[in-house]
Amino acid sequence: MTKLARFQHQLARGMDHIQKLESRFQRLAGLLVDIGIPYFTVQRISDALDSDLGTADHILVDAIDDAIHDPEALLSSLKPDVIGHPVLGQYQSALHMTLSMRRKVRAQTKVSKFWKRLAQEDDRYADIVTPSSSNISSVREPLTPARQHAVDSLIAR
């Protein structure tokens, strides 16, 4: 196969791929129009995606919000509770809780790593076993006869 023939073959494959992508875009645009998003908005979303401005998601969310409030649109049948705007206080509370827990987990991880490293470096702690969390539930501690009797009586109830 000559170079020209190979390039023509690659060009034909590329053109087929472009046609498939255009067809997929037209089907997706049709679906968006069917659920109530205007075609010009779909074009704006496409242009925003092409320009990499990062506003396409905002345009789409705004268009969905507008379509929900349009009684003629298919999206208007969605319940407002599902799509409604969260209360700012709820959002801030959830965000604060998430960030606080991430901060605590990071701090605890640092403490755990410190003590683990200290135990590995010091020979005095070489005989101490620190099981993984998955093995902790399988650890069985022998009970004294009095405690075993108490456990048996609780089970008997």
C-alpha positions in Angstrom: 0.0 0.0 0.0 1.5 3.3 -1.0 1.7 6.3 1.3 -1.1 8.1 -0.6 -3.4 5.1 -0.4 -2.7 4.8 3.3 -3.5 8.5 3.9 -6.6 8.2 1.8 -7.7 5.2 4.0 -7.0 7.1 7.2 -8.9 10.1 5.8 -11.9 8.0 5.0 -11.8 6.4 8.5 -11.6 9.9 10.0 -14.5 11.2 7.9 -16.6 8.2 9.0 -15.8 8.9 12.6 -16.7 12.6 12.2 -20.0 11.6 10.6 -20.8 9.2 13.5 -20.0 11.9 16.0 -22.2 14.4 14.2 -25.0 11.8 14.1 -24.6 11.2 17.9 -24.7 15.0 18.5 -27.9 15.4 16.5 -29.5 12.5 18.4 -28.5 14.0 21.7 -29.6 17.4 20.7 -32.9 16.0 19.6 -33.4 14.3 23.0 -32.6 17.5 24.8 -35.1 19.4 22.7 -37.7 16.7 23.3 -37.4 17.1 27.1 -37.9 20.9 26.8 -34.4 22.4 26.3 -34.5 24.9 23.3 -32.3 24.0 20.4 -30.4 27.3 20.6 -29.5 26.5 24.2 -28.2 23.1 23.0 -26.1 25.0 20.4 -24.8 27.3 23.1 -23.8 24.3 25.3 -22.0 22.8 22.3 -20.2 26.1 21.6 -19.2 26.3 25.3 -17.8 22.8 25.1 -15.8 23.6 22.0 -14.3 26.7 23.6 -13.4 25.0 26.9 -14.7 27.9 28.9 -16.2 25.6 31.5 -19.6 27.3 31.3 -21.4 24.4 29.6 -22.5 22.8 32.8 -24.0 26.0 34.1 -25.8 26.6 30.8 -27.2 23.1 30.9 -28.3 23.4 34.6 -30.0 26.7 33.9 -31.7 25.3 30.9 -33.0 22.3 32.9 -34.2 24.7 35.6 -36.1 26.8 33.0 -37.6 23.6 31.4 -38.8 22.4 34.8 -40.8 25.6 35.2 -42.2 25.5 31.7 -45.6 23.6 31.8 -45.2 22.5 28.2 -41.9 20.8 28.7 -41.5 17.2 29.6 -39.2 18.1 32.5 -42.0 20.0 34.2 -43.3 16.7 35.4 -40.4 16.3 37.8 -41.2 16.9 41.4 -39.8 20.2 42.7 -38.6 18.4 45.8 -36.2 16.3 43.7 -34.9 19.3 41.7 -35.5 22.1 44.1 -32.7 24.3 45.4 -31.2 23.2 48.7 -31.4 25.6 51.5 -28.1 27.5 51.8 -27.8 26.6 55.5 -28.2 22.8 54.7 -25.5 23.1 52.1 -23.1 25.0 54.3 -23.7 22.5 57.2 -23.1 19.5 55.0 -20.0 21.1 53.5 -18.7 22.1 57.0 -19.3 18.6 58.3 -17.5 17.0 55.3 -14.5 19.2 55.6 -14.3 18.8 59.3 -14.4 15.0 59.1 -11.7 15.0 56.3 -9.5 17.2 58.6 -10.0 14.8 61.5 -9.3 11.7 59.4 -6.1 13.2 58.1 -5.0 14.2 61.6 -5.7 10.7 62.9 -3.9 9.1 60.0 -0.8 11.2 60.8 -1.0 10.1 64.5 -1.3 6.5 63.5 1.6 6.7 61.1 3.7 8.3 63.8 3.1 5.6 66.4 3.5 2.8 63.9 6.8 4.2 62.8 7.9 4.7 66.4 7.0 1.1 67.2 8.8 -0.2 64.2 12.0 1.7 65.0 12.1 0.7 68.7 13.0 -2.9 69.5 11.2 -2.7 72.8 7.9 -2.8 71.0 8.8 -5.6 68.5 6.7 -8.2 70.3 3.5 -6.0 70.3 1.1 -7.1 67.6 -1.1 -4.4 66.0 -3.7 -6.2 63.9 -5.4 -4.7 60.9 -9.0 -3.6 61.4 -10.3 -6.6 59.4 -8.6 -8.9 61.9 -9.8 -7.2 65.1 -13.2 -8.9 65.0 -11.6 -12.3 64.8 -9.6 -11.8 68.0 -11.0 -13.9 70.9 -10.0 -13.2 74.4 -10.4 -16.0 76.9 -12.9 -15.1 79.7 -12.5 -15.8 83.4 -15.0 -18.4 84.7 -17.0 -15.7 86.5 -17.3 -13.7 83.3 -18.1 -16.7 81.2 -20.9 -17.6 83.6 -22.3 -14.1 83.2 -22.1 -14.3 79.4 -23.9 -17.7 79.5 -26.6 -16.4 81.7 -27.2 -13.4 79.4 -27.4 -15.7 76.4 -29.8 -18.0 78.2 -32.3 -15.1 78.7 
